[in-house]
């Protein structure tokens, strides 16, 4: 039995090695990668990455806001609880990374606008109350827009997501079957 499996194992091992060789070959043909002494660490900048408020909001806050809305709409309370915690952490991080935007204190603005709606969302999620969630989520969304107004960016208007799967087509928001 072992003798019959050995050729299959050798073929399988070779099949796995071919794609790895092809990937290595592809990197060698990339512009700048065939220079003597060049390695991947050489392509990174030494400058620290300091994203601005717009980048942080678009890359981190907005996706969490969307996912929280979609999970609440699907009444997936476990995932909604997780996304709420992630959104809170993200707001905390933004307040630590960007202290001021013009004359606006970002930590104070975040505390003044989103704390109450986030607390209301927490209560709604714990109670598994769809109506309370919908209201608290709308209040959070309105708070985001009020902050944009006070920051001098009234053209940035956030809304309740209206189509599940548009922003995250690779994630299922329905409750997990235990």
C-alpha distance (Angstrom), angle and dihedral (degrees) to the residues before:
residue distance angle dihedral
X1 . . .
X2 3.82 . .
X3 3.84 91.4 .
X4 3.80 91.7 56.2
X5 3.82 92.5 50.0
X6 3.81 94.9 48.9
X7 3.86 95.7 72.9
X8 3.82 90.3 47.1
X9 3.82 91.0 50.5
X10 3.82 90.8 49.3
X11 3.81 91.9 49.9
X12 3.82 91.6 47.7
X13 3.81 91.5 48.7
X14 3.79 91.0 50.0
X15 3.80 91.8 48.0
X16 3.80 89.5 55.5
X17 3.79 92.9 47.4
X18 3.83 95.0 52.8
X19 3.84 95.5 64.5
X20 3.81 90.5 46.1
X21 3.81 90.4 52.5
X22 3.81 89.9 47.9
X23 3.82 91.7 51.8
X24 3.81 91.2 48.5
X25 3.80 89.7 48.3
X26 3.80 91.0 49.4
X27 3.83 91.7 54.1
X28 3.79 90.2 50.6
X29 3.82 89.7 56.3
X30 3.79 94.9 50.8
X31 3.82 114.6 110.2
X32 3.79 110.8 -91.6
X33 3.79 94.3 10.2
X34 3.80 96.6 96.8
X35 3.80 94.3 60.9
X36 3.82 114.4 118.6
X37 3.80 112.7 -97.8
X38 3.83 92.6 11.1
X39 3.80 115.9 142.3
X40 3.81 132.7 167.2
X41 3.81 93.1 -99.5
X42 3.79 89.0 63.9
X43 3.80 92.9 64.9
X44 3.82 96.1 63.5
X45 3.78 123.4 93.2
X46 3.82 119.3 -121.3
X47 3.81 90.1 -143.4
X48 3.81 115.4 107.4
X49 3.79 115.3 -113.0
X50 3.77 110.6 -119.9
X51 3.77 109.9 175.3
X52 3.77 117.8 -158.7
X53 3.78 126.1 -122.9
X54 3.81 92.0 -94.6
X55 3.80 92.6 53.7
X56 3.81 92.1 47.5
X57 3.79 92.9 48.9
X58 3.80 94.8 46.2
X59 3.80 97.7 40.5
X60 3.80 100.6 38.4
X61 3.81 115.9 10.6
X62 3.80 100.4 41.2
X63 3.84 96.0 51.4
X64 3.82 90.7 49.4
X65 3.82 90.2 48.7
X66 3.81 89.9 51.4
X67 3.79 94.8 46.3
X68 3.81 91.7 47.7
X69 3.81 90.1 52.5
X70 3.80 93.3 47.9
X71 3.80 93.9 47.4
X72 3.79 91.7 49.0
X73 3.80 91.5 48.5
X74 3.82 88.0 52.3
X75 3.82 89.6 47.2
X76 3.79 89.9 -126.5
X77 3.79 92.9 152.1
X78 3.81 96.7 177.4
X79 3.79 92.1 54.7
X80 3.81 91.8 40.8
X81 3.81 89.2 55.0
X82 3.81 89.9 50.9
X83 3.82 93.2 47.4
X84 3.81 90.9 48.1
X85 3.81 90.3 54.3
X86 3.81 90.0 47.8
X87 3.81 91.4 49.6
X88 3.82 91.4 50.2
X89 3.82 90.5 50.0
X90 3.78 90.5 48.3
X91 3.81 92.5 51.8
X92 3.82 88.9 48.4
X93 3.81 90.4 51.3
X94 3.80 92.5 48.3
X95 3.83 89.8 51.6
X96 3.80 90.2 52.8
X97 3.81 95.6 45.3
X98 3.81 99.4 43.6
X99 3.77 113.4 37.7
X100 3.81 98.8 173.9
X101 3.78 138.1 17.1
X102 3.77 105.7 -166.5
X103 3.80 103.6 -50.7
X104 3.80 93.5 -23.0
X105 3.81 118.4 105.3
X106 3.80 103.0 -138.7
X107 3.83 97.5 -157.3
X108 3.83 90.0 50.3
X109 3.80 92.7 44.5
X110 3.79 91.5 51.2
X111 3.81 92.2 48.0
X112 3.81 92.7 46.7
X113 3.79 96.6 47.2
X114 3.80 111.0 32.1
X115 3.81 107.6 25.7
X116 3.83 95.8 82.3
X117 3.83 96.2 45.0
X118 3.82 91.0 45.5
X119 3.82 89.8 51.9
X120 3.81 90.0 48.7
X121 3.81 89.9 49.9
X122 3.79 89.6 51.3
X123 3.81 90.8 53.8
X124 3.81 92.6 46.2
X125 3.80 92.3 49.5
X126 3.81 93.1 48.4
X127 3.82 89.7 49.3
X128 3.84 91.4 43.4
X129 3.79 86.4 -131.8
X130 3.81 110.7 160.7
X131 3.81 94.5 -170.0
X132 3.80 93.5 50.3
X133 3.80 90.3 45.4
X134 3.82 92.0 51.9
X135 3.81 91.7 50.5
X136 3.81 94.8 44.6
X137 3.80 91.4 47.0
X138 3.82 90.5 50.6
X139 3.82 88.4 49.5
X140 3.82 90.6 50.6
X141 3.79 90.3 49.9
X142 3.83 90.9 49.3
X143 3.83 89.2 48.9
X144 3.80 90.1 54.0
X145 3.80 90.0 52.2
X146 3.82 91.7 47.0
X147 3.80 89.0 53.4
X148 3.81 90.6 49.8
X149 3.82 88.5 51.8
X150 3.80 92.9 50.9
X151 3.81 90.9 46.2
X152 3.80 90.1 57.0
X153 3.81 95.4 -107.2
X154 3.82 104.7 108.4
X155 3.80 89.7 152.8
X156 3.83 89.8 71.3
X157 3.79 102.7 86.2
X158 3.79 120.1 175.2
X159 3.79 120.4 -160.8
X160 3.77 139.4 -174.1
X161 3.81 106.7 -86.0
X162 3.79 108.3 -105.6
X163 3.80 104.2 -171.3
X164 3.80 122.5 49.7
X165 3.77 114.0 -140.8
X166 3.79 96.9 25.2
X167 3.79 96.4 99.9
X168 3.81 97.2 27.5
X169 3.80 108.3 27.0
X170 3.81 90.5 163.6
X171 3.83 97.1 58.8
X172 3.78 129.2 77.0
X173 3.81 110.7 -144.5
X174 3.81 96.9 -172.5
X175 3.82 116.1 112.1
X176 3.78 115.2 -83.3
X177 3.79 113.9 -110.9
X178 3.81 109.2 -125.3
